[in-house]
């Protein structure tokens, strides 16, 4: 009986040991072998975001760019990615690449500029403005909301699509040169009106900040106007008085 009890205790002890790490050194080694977290390369842990103080600052948003207020709660601007692959396959040739913050700033400027023109044009048409000597069907377009479908049926939107495609190809060519390191180009810069800018760098920085701020506001405004119009408020100012 005693031998049976001893055997039982030994068996239970052996089962319990199966749940105990063989050595703390082995566990520590396995932890040290874990790959580094991507997070460590995306944030400045010792600095706070200027617009969201309870979050660390995204590394790419260091305040050096116009209208950089540190707002990036998902740290998208600091994702390490080469966006040159969207322009040409990496297998074609090895390039310097385009980082995330450059690609996002290029996109933001482009969309902001288009939105500023779109909001101005939308409101102008709804207030009665028409292109001089355009004739029909432009003169009889009732409002901006219905203009799209009318001009698609008429065929004018196809010409606009080709024009936009040409502009995209040209801007894409500039980005290819940037990715190759052939030109040192600021994101969104096309030298349009650059000779009219002041000589003072601080004044230029202020103008660029205003452009981005107005572009951001225009993107929100266009979304609001389009939504309100689709809900039935087709006349300026797009709500029931």
Secondary structure, DSSP 8 states (H G I E B T S, - for coil): -HHHHHHHHHHHHHHHHTTS-S-HHHHHHHHHTS---GGGGTEEEEEE-SSSTTSEEETT-SS-STT-----TT-GGG----GGGGTS-TTT-------HHHHHHHHHHHHHHHHHHHHHHHHHHHTT---TT--TTTTT---HHHHHHHHHHHTHHHHHHHHHHHHHHHHHHHHHHHHHTS----TT---TTGGGS-S-HHHHHHHHHHHHHHHHHHHHHHHHHHHHHHTT--STTSS--
